[in-house]
Amino acid sequence: MNYNDFPKQFKIVCKNLSIGFNDISLYYEAFTHPSYANENKHIKGIKDYERIEFLGDALLDFLVGEYLYKTRKDDEGNMTKLRAKYVCEDANSYYTQELGLDKLIMVGVGANKTGEGKKKSVLGNIFEAFVGAMYLDRGLEYVRNFFAIHIFPKIDDNPDGFFVDYKSRLQETVQAERVDVPKYILTKEYGLAHDKTFEMIVKVGEVILGRGSGKSKEKAEQEAAKDALSKLATI
């Protein structure tokens, strides 16, 4: 992704998420990795996401904490532990990929070659920066409503923590019984370039253990691993 292509792609993501915006410059900032800013200092007013990410981090903590306070009867200690399951690197990187925000990250040429834009830490930072930009652009109530659609239902549906690394669980399960490690194979992808769906299978040796699909390869792999674990549990 680059500065010239960003507006078009950002509008597509906004349409997919049914959200609007006023000041696109805030979102330019939110999706600009420090490496991209360093390599493109000729762009007037270019900023990386670090400052706006700081704000988004605080908002994420507050809004999830507020929601738990209003909907749970847990004590302070238990609410703190539960919030940590929904406000962490794993969860934030998951949100970024599920919402399609990963398609908007602007990373420098050198950093891109090393896969910087796909690192879990960077994906997590991007979600926090996006939240910060949305707050500055549309206000706290708008962000709260966005969370009500995309974040809070995960807490309601999975009170013990929604994010489970099914791939790691499957590998541990399989390696306890076998020598082979799970292998993930892309079997199909379809849809427009900005809105693809990927289908994966996971195999151990020549045996297909599970199938999954998702809007990112990582999501499809997690779903395939989840499917495999569910089947192994019934054997």
C-alpha positions as CSV (number, residue, x, y, z in Angstrom):
1,M,0.0,0.0,0.0
2,N,1.2,3.6,-0.7
3,Y,0.0,7.1,-0.2
4,N,-1.6,7.4,-3.6
5,D,-3.6,4.2,-3.4
6,F,-4.6,4.6,0.2
7,P,-7.8,6.7,-0.3
8,K,-9.4,4.3,-2.7
9,Q,-8.6,1.2,-0.6
10,F,-9.6,3.0,2.6
11,K,-13.0,3.9,1.3
12,I,-13.5,0.2,0.2
13,V,-12.7,-1.0,3.8
14,C,-15.1,1.7,5.2
15,K,-17.9,0.5,2.9
16,N,-17.3,-3.1,4.0
17,L,-17.5,-2.1,7.7
18,S,-20.4,0.3,7.1
19,I,-18.5,3.2,8.7
20,G,-17.9,6.8,7.6
21,F,-15.1,9.4,8.1
22,N,-14.5,13.1,8.0
23,D,-10.8,13.7,8.1
24,I,-8.8,11.1,6.1
25,S,-5.5,12.6,7.1
26,L,-6.0,11.0,10.6
27,Y,-6.2,7.6,8.9
28,Y,-3.2,8.2,6.7
29,E,-1.3,8.7,10.0
30,A,-2.9,5.6,11.6
31,F,-1.8,3.3,8.9
32,T,1.7,4.7,8.3
33,H,4.4,2.4,9.7
34,P,7.6,4.3,10.9
35,S,9.6,2.7,8.2
36,Y,7.3,4.2,5.5
37,A,7.4,7.6,7.1
38,N,11.3,7.5,7.2
39,E,11.5,6.5,3.5
40,N,9.0,9.1,2.4
41,K,10.0,12.3,4.2
42,H,9.4,14.2,1.0
43,I,5.6,13.8,1.5
44,K,4.4,17.0,3.2
45,G,3.1,16.4,6.8
46,I,3.7,12.6,6.8
47,K,3.5,11.1,10.3
48,D,3.8,7.5,11.5
49,Y,1.2,5.8,13.7
50,E,3.1,5.8,17.0
51,R,1.5,8.8,18.7
52,I,-2.1,8.0,17.6
53,E,-1.6,4.4,18.6
54,F,-0.8,5.6,22.1
55,L,-4.2,7.3,22.2
56,G,-6.0,4.2,20.8
57,D,-4.4,1.9,23.3
58,A,-5.9,4.0,26.1
59,L,-9.3,4.1,24.5
60,L,-9.3,0.4,23.9
61,D,-8.6,-0.2,27.6
62,F,-11.3,2.2,28.7
63,L,-14.1,1.0,26.4
64,V,-13.6,-2.7,27.1
65,G,-13.2,-1.9,30.8
66,E,-16.4,0.2,30.8
67,Y,-18.3,-2.6,29.0
68,L,-17.2,-5.2,31.5
69,Y,-18.1,-2.9,34.4
70,K,-21.6,-2.4,33.0
71,T,-22.3,-6.0,32.0
72,R,-20.5,-8.1,34.6
73,K,-20.7,-8.6,38.3
74,D,-17.1,-9.8,38.6
75,D,-14.7,-8.2,41.1
76,E,-11.8,-5.9,40.0
77,G,-9.3,-8.7,39.7
78,N,-11.4,-10.9,37.5
79,M,-12.4,-8.0,35.3
80,T,-8.7,-7.0,34.9
81,K,-7.8,-10.5,33.8
82,L,-10.8,-10.7,31.4
83,R,-10.0,-7.3,29.8
84,A,-6.4,-8.5,29.2
85,K,-7.8,-11.3,27.0
86,Y,-9.5,-8.8,24.7
87,V,-6.9,-6.0,24.9
88,C,-3.7,-7.7,24.0
89,E,-1.4,-8.2,21.0
90,D,-3.1,-11.4,20.0
91,A,-6.6,-10.0,20.2
92,N,-5.6,-6.7,18.5
93,S,-3.9,-8.3,15.6
94,Y,-6.9,-10.6,15.2
95,Y,-9.2,-7.6,15.0
96,T,-7.0,-6.0,12.4
97,Q,-7.1,-9.0,10.1
98,E,-10.8,-9.8,10.7
99,L,-11.8,-6.2,9.8
100,G,-9.5,-6.1,6.7
101,L,-7.4,-3.3,8.2
102,D,-4.2,-5.2,7.4
103,K,-4.7,-4.4,3.7
104,L,-4.1,-0.7,4.4
105,I,-0.8,-0.8,6.2
106,M,1.9,1.4,4.5
107,V,5.3,-0.2,5.2
108,G,8.8,0.9,3.9
109,V,10.4,-1.1,1.1
110,G,13.1,-2.6,3.3
111,A,10.7,-3.5,6.1
112,N,8.3,-4.9,3.7
113,K,10.9,-7.4,2.4
114,T,11.4,-8.7,5.9
115,G,7.6,-9.1,6.5
116,E,7.3,-6.3,9.0
117,G,3.7,-5.5,8.0
118,K,2.6,-9.0,8.8
119,K,4.1,-9.2,12.3
120,K,1.6,-9.7,15.1
121,S,3.0,-6.7,17.0
122,V,2.5,-4.4,14.0
123,L,-1.0,-5.7,13.3
124,G,-1.9,-5.0,16.9
125,N,-0.5,-1.5,16.7
126,I,-2.5,-0.8,13.6
127,F,-5.8,-1.6,15.4
128,E,-5.0,0.7,18.3
129,A,-4.0,3.5,15.8
130,F,-7.2,3.0,13.9
131,V,-9.2,3.3,17.1
132,G,-7.3,6.5,18.0
133,A,-8.0,8.0,14.5
134,M,-11.7,7.1,14.7
135,Y,-12.0,8.8,18.1
136,L,-10.3,12.0,16.9
137,D,-12.4,12.0,13.7
138,R,-15.8,10.9,14.9
139,G,-15.8,11.1,18.7
140,L,-16.1,8.6,21.6
141,E,-19.7,7.6,21.1
142,Y,-19.0,6.7,17.5
143,V,-16.1,4.4,18.6
144,R,-18.3,2.9,21.3
145,N,-21.0,2.1,18.7
146,F,-18.3,0.5,16.5
147,F,-17.2,-1.6,19.3
148,A,-20.8,-2.6,20.0
149,I,-20.9,-4.2,16.6
150,H,-17.4,-5.6,16.1
151,I,-15.8,-6.1,19.6
152,F,-18.3,-6.5,22.4
153,P,-20.2,-9.4,20.8
154,K,-17.0,-11.4,21.1
155,I,-17.0,-10.9,24.8
156,D,-20.6,-11.9,25.1
157,D,-20.1,-15.0,23.0
158,N,-16.9,-16.1,24.6
159,P,-16.8,-15.0,28.2
160,D,-13.6,-16.8,29.0
161,G,-11.7,-15.1,26.1
162,F,-12.5,-15.4,22.4
163,F,-8.9,-15.6,21.1
164,V,-7.5,-19.1,21.0
165,D,-4.4,-20.0,19.0
166,Y,-5.9,-23.2,17.4
167,K,-2.8,-23.7,15.3
168,S,-0.5,-23.9,18.3
169,R,-3.0,-26.2,20.1
170,L,-3.2,-28.5,17.1
171,Q,0.5,-28.7,16.8
172,E,0.9,-29.6,20.5
173,T,-1.9,-32.2,20.2
174,V,-0.4,-33.8,17.1
175,Q,3.2,-33.8,18.2
176,A,2.2,-35.6,21.4
177,E,1.1,-38.5,19.2
178,R,3.0,-38.3,16.0
179,V,6.3,-37.1,14.5
180,D,4.8,-35.1,11.6
181,V,3.8,-31.5,12.1
182,P,0.5,-30.1,10.6
183,K,0.8,-28.6,7.2
184,Y,-1.6,-25.9,5.9
185,I,-2.4,-25.9,2.2
186,L,-4.3,-23.2,0.3
187,T,-7.0,-24.9,-1.8
188,K,-8.9,-22.0,-3.1
189,E,-9.2,-18.2,-3.1
190,Y,-11.9,-16.1,-4.6
191,G,-13.4,-12.6,-4.5
192,L,-12.1,-9.2,-5.5
193,A,-8.5,-8.3,-4.8
194,H,-9.5,-6.1,-1.8
195,D,-12.0,-8.6,-0.4
196,K,-10.7,-12.1,-1.0
197,T,-11.8,-15.3,0.8
198,F,-9.3,-18.1,1.4
199,E,-9.9,-21.8,1.9
200,M,-7.4,-24.0,3.6
201,I,-6.9,-27.6,4.6
202,V,-4.6,-28.9,7.3
203,K,-2.9,-32.2,6.8
204,V,-0.7,-34.5,8.9
205,G,1.1,-36.8,6.5
206,E,-1.5,-37.6,3.8
207,V,-4.5,-37.3,6.1
208,I,-6.7,-34.2,5.9
209,L,-7.6,-33.3,9.5
210,G,-9.6,-30.1,8.9
211,R,-10.9,-27.4,6.6
212,G,-11.4,-23.7,7.1
213,S,-12.0,-20.4,5.4
214,G,-11.5,-16.7,6.2
215,K,-10.7,-13.3,4.9
216,S,-7.0,-13.8,5.5
217,K,-4.8,-16.8,5.1
218,E,-4.1,-16.7,8.9
219,K,-7.8,-16.7,9.7
220,A,-8.4,-19.7,7.3
221,E,-5.6,-21.6,8.9
222,Q,-6.9,-21.0,12.4
223,E,-10.4,-22.2,11.3
224,A,-8.9,-25.3,9.7
225,A,-7.0,-26.0,12.9
226,K,-10.1,-25.5,15.0
227,D,-12.0,-27.9,12.7
228,A,-9.3,-30.5,13.1
229,L,-9.3,-30.2,16.9
230,S,-13.0,-30.6,17.0
231,K,-12.8,-33.8,15.0
232,L,-9.8,-35.2,17.0
233,A,-11.9,-34.6,20.2
234,T,-14.6,-37.0,18.9
235,I,-12.2,-39.8,17.9
